[in-house]
Every structure is written in structure tokens, then in C-alpha cells.
Amino acid sequence: MDQAAAKQQIVERIKQASNILVTVSNNPSVDQLSACIGMTLLLNKMDKHATAVFSGQVPSTIEFLQPEKTIETNTDSLQDFIISLDKDKADKLRYKVEDDVVRIFITPYKTSLSEKDLVFSQGDFNVEVVMALGVKDRTQLDQAITAHGRILHDATVVSINAGNDKAAELGQINWQEPTASSLCEMLVSISEAFGTGLIDNQMATAFLTGIVAETKRFSNDKTSPKVMTMSAQLMAAGANQQLIVSKLEPPQAPPSTGKPVPKAPPPPKPAPAGVLNVSHKPEKADSPEVEVKAGEIHIDEKGNIISSGAPAPVQPTGPPAPLIKTTPMPTIQSAAPTPPPPKSDNSPLPGPHTLLDPSGHQPAISPPFTADTAPKWDKRAEDLSTDPLSSSTDSDDVLIVPGVQLITP
């Protein structure tokens, strides 16, 4: 069928019909659902009884269009409810709307009426035109529609598809526009045939949503001068373009450099009360280290350190130091485990720079300390006529210290 002729037939059939069903495929796109919402609102504004039906899950992307207020999940509202009564018992019928209640009045004819005289039943589906948006064949129809075969049998089925895919063979009128960017573009193009000024801001936002979704925010090859002109007209009618783009734009992923981002080290845990943490980081010395070369340090016979170029140590003057006699302190036994037996006397003693084994080596015991520490130049000890260790020493000249005996000259 010629596309211009199909488009004109759809316009004429919609003008003639009063009850119109708008539906989509069983796996609809954003364009299909947006076109369904916009077209249903447009038909209702034309004083048509239009119903949108889709039983599947509506994607959250178009929640801002409030689809739950327009799209129904079943066809219950399309079927009449019938009340039957014997005509010989009825004289007159009338109804009255009171607030939210519709009252039906039946005036009996020469008799009385009760609920037993009434018969309730479901009538046929009250559908004259089925607009299938984006549906190619019957297998793509929503199950809410295919569950009732009478709907497609009694109504005029109109299929509308965009793109140059295989033409649909669904209904009596099949309109396919190869150059159209979307279903919303096709429906907006026929809206002017129903009258001017019909599209309000809610319809315009729904139609522009389908166009933006199919053109990938006006970035793919479906974007044409006609699309841009129509989008400008929809924005002039009140379409919220910024809201549409913000809702349809996918979330941006953070840029990846290809390298794992190092994790920051966890903060140090505070030390419990009474616990001191010891730092193992190298600390700066209070004073710089001085390198001493070999031969620059000498030790004299008295154990004093003499560096090259340094003055000799000053010997103390005055009276000679008193002689000190010490007695070995008693050995204190500790509760530590018994050390291993000493090595044999034949084993060599470790040198001054040999690392001692703290567990297997028994340190050598130095000879007892004596008071004969006077320097060689002190000859006063030789002039003593009495034995300093004899018992004849006067008690007033002796100072007794635990473990140490002091003898004065």
C-alpha cells in the first residue's frame, strides 16, 4: 500500500471511531511507550475514548512521563457490563449522577422489581480501532491483547512502524515510513490533520522523548532537518528537553587509566593507655658522625683514649688517693635456669671483637680487685713500715663499707 494513502486512511478512520485501543509490542522500546502515551493523551483530548494497554514492566527510564496514569495492564475497561431485564416488567429507564455515584432508575410496569429480576453479564469489547505501534506481526502483540481474540476480530487493526525494515503484515492498514526517525515523529506529523493547538506540554514531552531516544540525543544518522524542526516545535509547545536528556542519558563511568589506584594506608591505631609504641624509622642523630681513620686513636697503659694531635691527659695532683680494699660480693642466686657447664680450659678465649654466644659461652671471671692501683711513680707505699693488711690497724682509721674496707695511710 502506498504510504501516503495509508497515512490518509489512518487519519480518516480515527476521526470516525469513538473507542480506540493503543498498544505496543511485547518488548517495547522507549520510543514505542512514549508514542503510546502521547497518542492516548491526544485522542482523549479529541473527545475519543482511548485506552493504552501494556501488561509488561515499564522501564524506569520513562517514569518522569507518569506512565501509570495512562497505560493500563489489562483490557477490563474495554468490555461492557450488561444488566438484563424482562421488557414486560420495565416501563421506563433513567440514570442520575450524584457525586461519585451513578444511579440507574427502572420504573416497573404493572409489577414490582427486585434483584432476582436482573441478569448480569459481560458484553463484547467496545473497541473500534486498534493502533499497534512498532508491531510487525501477531506474535509481537502484548499478551493482554492476544488473550481476547474478539478484540482483533471486531476492530480495525492499524500498524505503524518507522524505518526501512520488512513491512508489517498485521492489520487492515499498515503504515511504514522508511525515512522517519521514530514512531513519535510519525504521530506528530499526522496530529495537525486532527486540528491545530492540540498538543500540550505533556504530549510534547512524551513525543520528544521518543525522538531523543531514537536519535541518541540527536547524534546518529536518524537526525535530519525535519527532526530538528519538529523537535523545536515540540519545545515551543512546552516539551521539557533538559528533563528528557537528563533522564535518558546513561550514567558516566569514571575514567580508567588502566593502572590500579593505590589504596591509602590505614591511619595508625591509637595505642592503649600505658602502652608505648616504639618507632622503627631511622632517626636523625643529634650531632653529625665523625669518621676516625686508623692510627688516629691510641690507648695508653692506663686505659685512657688518646687521639693523634690531642694533648696528653692531665694527671691529678695532690695527696695520693686512699688505698681501697674490697672483698668479693656474695653471689646472688637467681631463679633463672642453670647455665650450661663451662667449656674445657683448653678452649681458646674469645678475642676482644669476637661475638660471644650468650647461651653456650661461660664468660671468664676477672681476678679479684685489689687496692694496688697506685701509679708507678707513687713510692709512698714502699715507705710504709707496717703491713696495711695487719690487724694492728687502729679502728678509728678504718671506714667500713659493706663489701669494701678502706685503709688510710
C-alpha positions as CSV (number, residue, x, y, z in Angstrom):
1,M,0.0,0.0,0.0
2,D,1.2,3.5,-0.8
3,Q,2.5,5.2,2.4
4,A,0.7,8.5,1.7
5,A,-2.6,6.6,1.1
6,A,-2.1,4.5,4.3
7,K,-1.4,7.7,6.3
8,Q,-4.6,9.3,5.0
9,Q,-6.7,6.2,5.7
10,I,-5.5,6.2,9.3
11,V,-6.5,9.8,9.8
12,E,-10.0,9.2,8.4
13,R,-10.5,6.0,10.5
14,I,-9.5,7.7,13.7
15,K,-11.9,10.6,13.0
16,Q,-14.8,8.1,12.6
17,A,-14.1,5.9,15.6
18,S,-15.0,6.7,19.2
19,N,-13.3,3.8,21.1
20,I,-9.7,3.3,20.3
21,L,-7.1,0.9,21.8
22,V,-3.4,1.9,21.6
23,T,-0.9,-0.8,22.3
24,V,2.8,-1.7,21.7
25,S,4.8,-4.8,21.2
26,N,5.6,-7.3,24.0
27,N,9.1,-5.9,24.2
28,P,8.7,-2.2,23.6
29,S,11.3,0.4,23.2
30,V,11.3,3.9,24.8
31,D,10.0,5.3,21.5
32,Q,7.1,2.8,21.5
33,L,6.0,3.6,25.0
34,S,6.5,7.3,24.6
35,A,4.4,7.3,21.4
36,C,1.7,5.2,23.1
37,I,1.4,7.7,26.0
38,G,1.5,10.8,23.7
39,M,-1.1,9.4,21.3
40,T,-3.5,8.3,24.0
41,L,-3.4,11.7,25.6
42,L,-4.0,13.3,22.2
43,L,-7.0,11.1,21.4
44,N,-8.6,11.7,24.7
45,K,-8.2,15.5,24.1
46,M,-10.1,14.9,20.8
47,D,-13.0,13.5,22.9
48,K,-12.2,9.9,21.9
49,H,-12.4,7.1,24.4
50,A,-8.8,6.0,24.1
51,T,-7.2,3.3,26.2
52,A,-3.5,2.4,26.3
53,V,-2.7,-1.3,27.2
54,F,0.7,-2.9,28.1
55,S,0.9,-5.7,30.6
56,G,4.7,-5.9,30.8
57,Q,7.2,-4.0,33.0
58,V,7.5,-0.3,32.1
59,P,11.2,0.7,32.3
60,S,12.2,3.2,35.0
61,T,13.7,5.4,32.3
62,I,10.4,7.0,31.5
63,E,9.0,7.3,35.0
64,F,9.0,11.0,34.6
65,L,6.2,10.6,32.0
66,Q,4.0,9.1,34.6
67,P,3.0,6.0,32.5
68,E,0.9,4.5,35.3
69,K,-1.6,7.3,34.8
70,T,-2.1,6.5,31.1
71,I,-1.2,2.9,30.5
72,E,-3.4,0.0,31.8
73,T,-2.2,-3.5,32.3
74,N,-5.4,-5.3,31.1
75,T,-8.4,-4.8,28.9
76,D,-11.1,-4.9,31.6
77,S,-12.2,-1.3,30.9
78,L,-12.8,-2.2,27.2
79,Q,-15.6,-4.7,28.0
80,D,-19.2,-3.6,28.8
81,F,-21.1,-4.7,31.8
82,I,-24.7,-5.6,30.9
83,I,-27.8,-5.6,33.1
84,S,-30.7,-7.5,31.5
85,L,-34.4,-7.2,32.5
86,D,-37.6,-8.6,31.1
87,K,-39.1,-5.8,29.0
88,D,-42.6,-6.6,30.1
89,K,-41.6,-5.6,33.6
90,A,-40.0,-2.3,32.8
91,D,-41.8,0.8,31.8
92,K,-39.0,3.4,31.8
93,L,-35.2,3.7,32.5
94,R,-33.2,6.7,33.5
95,Y,-29.9,7.4,35.3
96,K,-28.6,10.2,37.5
97,V,-25.1,11.1,38.6
98,E,-24.8,12.1,42.3
99,D,-21.3,13.0,43.4
100,D,-19.2,9.8,42.5
101,V,-22.2,7.5,42.1
102,V,-24.3,6.7,39.0
103,R,-27.8,5.7,39.9
104,I,-29.9,3.7,37.5
105,F,-33.7,4.0,37.9
106,I,-36.0,1.4,36.5
107,T,-39.7,2.2,36.6
108,P,-41.7,-1.1,36.7
109,Y,-44.7,-1.8,34.5
110,K,-47.7,-3.1,36.5
111,T,-45.5,-5.2,38.8
112,S,-42.7,-5.0,41.3
113,L,-39.0,-5.5,40.7
114,S,-36.2,-7.0,42.8
115,E,-32.6,-8.2,42.3
116,K,-34.0,-11.6,41.2
117,D,-35.4,-9.9,38.1
118,L,-32.0,-8.7,37.0
119,V,-29.4,-10.7,35.0
120,F,-25.7,-9.5,34.9
121,S,-23.2,-10.4,32.2
122,Q,-20.1,-9.2,30.3
123,G,-20.5,-7.8,26.9
124,D,-18.2,-7.6,23.9
125,F,-15.1,-5.5,23.9
126,N,-16.0,-2.0,23.0
127,V,-13.1,-1.3,20.6
128,E,-13.4,0.1,17.1
129,V,-9.7,0.7,16.2
130,V,-6.6,-0.9,17.4
131,M,-3.4,1.1,16.9
132,A,-0.4,-1.2,17.2
133,L,2.8,0.8,17.5
134,G,6.0,-0.9,16.5
135,V,4.3,-4.3,16.0
136,K,5.2,-6.3,12.9
137,D,3.0,-9.4,13.3
138,R,0.7,-11.0,15.7
139,T,3.5,-12.8,17.6
140,Q,4.8,-9.5,18.8
141,L,1.5,-8.3,20.3
142,D,1.1,-8.0,24.0
143,Q,-0.5,-11.0,25.7
144,A,-3.2,-8.8,27.2
145,I,-4.4,-8.3,23.6
146,T,-3.9,-11.8,22.2
147,A,-5.8,-13.3,25.2
148,H,-9.0,-11.9,23.8
149,G,-9.3,-12.8,20.1
150,R,-12.5,-10.8,19.7
151,I,-10.6,-7.5,20.0
152,L,-8.6,-8.0,16.8
153,H,-11.5,-9.7,15.1
154,D,-14.1,-7.0,15.5
155,A,-11.9,-3.9,15.4
156,T,-9.9,-2.2,12.6
157,V,-6.2,-3.0,13.2
158,V,-3.7,-0.3,12.2
159,S,0.0,-0.9,12.4
160,I,2.5,2.0,12.4
161,N,6.3,1.3,12.1
162,A,9.3,3.5,11.4
163,G,12.4,2.5,9.5
164,N,13.1,0.5,6.3
165,D,12.7,-2.9,7.9
166,K,10.4,-5.5,6.5
167,A,6.9,-4.1,6.1
168,A,4.4,-5.2,8.7
169,E,1.5,-7.5,7.7
170,L,-0.6,-7.2,10.8
171,G,-3.8,-5.4,10.1
172,Q,-6.1,-3.8,7.5
173,I,-3.9,-0.6,7.4
174,N,-0.1,-0.8,7.6
175,W,1.8,2.4,7.6
176,Q,5.6,2.3,7.5
177,E,7.8,5.3,7.0
178,P,11.3,4.4,5.9
179,T,12.8,7.9,6.4
180,A,11.1,8.5,9.8
181,S,13.4,8.7,12.8
182,S,10.8,7.3,15.2
183,L,7.2,6.5,15.8
184,C,6.8,9.8,17.7
185,E,7.8,11.7,14.6
186,M,5.2,9.9,12.5
187,L,2.4,10.5,15.0
188,V,3.3,14.2,15.4
189,S,3.2,14.5,11.6
190,I,-0.5,13.4,11.5
191,S,-1.6,15.4,14.6
192,E,-2.1,18.5,12.5
193,A,-4.7,16.7,10.5
194,F,-6.9,16.5,13.6
195,G,-6.7,20.2,14.4
196,T,-4.3,22.9,15.5
197,G,-3.1,23.5,19.0
198,L,-4.0,20.0,20.3
199,I,-0.5,19.1,21.6
200,D,0.1,20.4,25.1
201,N,3.3,20.3,27.2
202,Q,2.6,16.8,28.5
203,M,2.1,15.3,25.0
204,A,5.0,17.3,23.6
205,T,7.3,16.0,26.3
206,A,6.2,12.4,25.5
207,F,6.7,12.7,21.8
208,L,10.1,14.5,22.2
209,T,11.3,11.7,24.5
210,G,10.8,9.1,21.7
211,I,12.7,11.3,19.2
212,V,15.6,11.9,21.5
213,A,15.8,8.2,22.4
214,E,15.9,7.1,18.7
215,T,18.4,9.8,17.6
216,K,20.7,9.2,20.5
217,R,20.2,12.8,21.6
218,F,20.5,14.0,18.0
219,S,23.8,12.3,17.4
220,N,23.2,9.5,14.9
221,D,22.2,9.3,11.3
222,K,18.5,9.5,12.1
223,T,18.9,13.2,12.9
224,S,17.5,15.1,9.9
225,P,16.5,18.7,9.3
226,K,12.9,17.6,9.6
227,V,13.6,16.0,13.0
228,M,15.3,19.2,14.3
229,T,12.4,21.4,13.1
230,M,9.8,19.1,14.7
231,S,11.8,19.0,17.9
232,A,11.9,22.8,18.0
233,Q,8.1,22.9,17.5
234,L,7.6,20.4,20.4
235,M,9.8,22.5,22.6
236,A,7.8,25.5,21.7
237,A,4.7,23.6,22.7
238,G,6.2,23.0,26.2
239,A,8.4,19.9,25.9
240,N,11.0,19.8,28.7
241,Q,14.1,19.0,26.7
242,Q,16.5,19.3,29.6
243,L,14.5,16.9,31.7
244,I,14.3,14.4,28.8
245,V,18.1,14.4,28.2
246,S,18.9,14.1,31.9
247,K,16.6,11.1,32.3
248,L,17.7,9.3,29.1
249,E,21.4,10.0,29.5
250,P,23.3,6.9,30.8
251,P,25.4,7.4,33.9
252,Q,29.0,8.3,33.1
253,A,31.6,5.8,34.3
254,P,34.7,7.2,36.0
255,P,37.7,7.5,33.6
256,S,40.0,4.5,33.8
257,T,43.8,4.9,33.4
258,G,44.5,1.2,33.2
259,K,46.5,1.3,36.4
260,P,45.3,0.2,39.7
261,V,44.7,3.1,42.1
262,P,46.9,2.6,45.2
263,K,45.0,2.4,48.4
264,A,45.8,4.9,51.0
265,P,47.4,3.4,54.1
266,P,45.1,3.0,57.0
267,P,45.5,5.5,59.8
268,P,47.6,4.2,62.7
269,K,45.5,2.9,65.6
270,P,45.9,4.8,68.9
271,A,48.0,3.0,71.4
272,P,46.1,1.8,74.5
273,A,46.7,3.5,77.8
274,G,50.0,2.5,79.4
275,V,51.5,1.2,76.1
276,L,54.4,3.0,74.3
277,N,54.8,2.4,70.6
278,V,58.4,2.2,69.5
279,S,59.2,3.8,66.2
280,H,61.4,1.7,63.8
281,K,62.1,4.6,61.4
282,P,65.7,5.9,61.3
283,E,66.0,9.0,63.4
284,K,68.4,11.8,62.8
285,A,71.4,12.0,65.1
286,D,71.7,14.9,67.4
287,S,75.3,15.5,66.2
288,P,77.0,14.6,63.0
289,E,79.1,11.5,63.0
290,V,82.9,12.0,62.8
291,E,84.9,9.5,60.8
292,V,88.1,8.4,62.6
293,K,90.9,6.9,60.4
294,A,93.2,4.1,61.5
295,G,96.1,5.2,63.7
296,E,94.4,8.3,64.9
297,I,93.3,6.8,68.3
298,H,95.7,5.3,70.9
299,I,95.0,3.8,74.3
300,D,97.7,4.3,76.9
301,E,98.7,1.8,79.5
302,K,96.1,3.2,82.0
303,G,93.2,2.8,79.6
304,N,92.9,6.5,78.5
305,I,92.0,7.2,74.9
306,I,94.5,9.5,73.2
307,S,93.8,10.7,69.6
308,S,96.6,12.0,67.4
309,G,97.2,15.7,67.9
310,A,95.3,15.7,71.2
311,P,97.0,16.8,74.3
312,A,98.0,14.2,76.8
313,P,95.6,13.7,79.7
314,V,96.4,15.7,82.8
315,Q,97.3,13.6,85.8
316,P,95.7,14.6,89.0
317,T,97.9,16.3,91.6
318,G,97.7,16.5,95.4
319,P,97.8,13.8,98.0
320,P,97.7,10.2,96.9
321,A,94.3,8.5,96.7
322,P,93.5,6.3,99.6
323,L,94.0,2.6,99.3
324,I,90.8,0.7,98.9
325,K,90.4,-2.9,99.9
326,T,87.4,-4.8,98.6
327,T,86.1,-8.2,99.4
328,P,84.2,-10.2,96.8
329,M,80.5,-9.8,97.0
330,P,78.5,-12.9,97.7
331,T,77.0,-14.5,94.6
332,I,73.2,-14.0,94.3
333,Q,71.4,-17.0,93.0
334,S,68.5,-16.0,90.7
335,A,65.6,-18.0,89.6
336,A,66.9,-18.2,86.0
337,P,67.6,-21.6,84.6
338,T,71.0,-23.2,85.3
339,P,73.6,-22.2,82.6
340,P,75.3,-24.9,80.7
341,P,78.6,-26.3,82.1
342,P,81.7,-24.3,81.2
343,K,83.9,-25.3,78.4
344,S,87.2,-27.0,79.0
345,D,90.3,-25.0,79.9
346,N,91.9,-25.8,76.6
347,S,89.3,-23.9,74.6
348,P,90.6,-20.5,73.5
349,L,89.2,-17.4,75.0
350,P,87.3,-15.1,72.6
351,G,89.1,-12.1,71.3
352,P,88.1,-8.6,72.1
353,H,85.9,-8.3,69.0
354,T,84.5,-11.9,68.9
355,L,80.7,-12.2,69.3
356,L,80.0,-14.2,72.4
357,D,77.4,-16.9,72.4
358,P,75.1,-15.8,75.3
359,S,73.8,-19.4,75.8
360,G,76.8,-21.6,75.3
361,H,79.7,-19.5,76.5
362,Q,80.7,-19.0,80.1
363,P,82.3,-15.6,80.5
364,A,85.8,-15.5,82.0
365,I,85.9,-14.3,85.6
366,S,88.3,-11.4,86.2
367,P,90.7,-11.7,89.1
368,P,89.6,-10.0,92.4
369,F,90.0,-6.3,92.5
370,T,92.9,-5.1,94.7
371,A,93.8,-1.7,96.1
372,D,97.2,-1.8,94.5
373,T,96.2,0.7,91.9
374,A,98.6,3.4,92.7
375,P,100.8,4.6,89.8
376,K,104.4,3.5,89.5
377,W,105.7,7.0,90.3
378,D,103.9,6.8,93.7
379,K,106.7,5.3,96.0
380,R,104.9,6.1,99.2
381,A,103.5,2.6,99.6
382,E,107.1,1.2,99.8
383,D,107.9,3.5,102.7
384,L,105.2,2.1,104.9
385,S,106.8,0.2,107.8
386,T,103.7,-1.5,108.8
387,D,101.6,-4.1,106.9
388,P,98.5,-2.4,105.7
389,L,96.6,-5.7,106.0
390,S,97.6,-6.5,109.5
391,S,95.1,-6.5,112.3
392,S,97.0,-3.8,114.3
393,T,95.4,-1.0,112.3
394,D,93.7,1.5,114.5
395,S,89.9,1.1,114.4
396,D,89.5,4.9,114.2
397,D,91.3,4.9,110.8
398,V,89.1,2.3,109.2
399,L,85.9,3.1,107.3
400,I,83.8,0.1,107.0
401,V,81.6,-0.1,103.9
402,P,79.6,-3.2,103.0
403,G,81.9,-5.3,100.9
404,V,84.7,-2.6,100.9
405,Q,87.4,-1.9,103.5
406,L,89.1,1.5,103.3
407,I,92.6,1.8,104.8
408,T,94.1,5.2,105.3
409,P,97.9,5.8,105.4
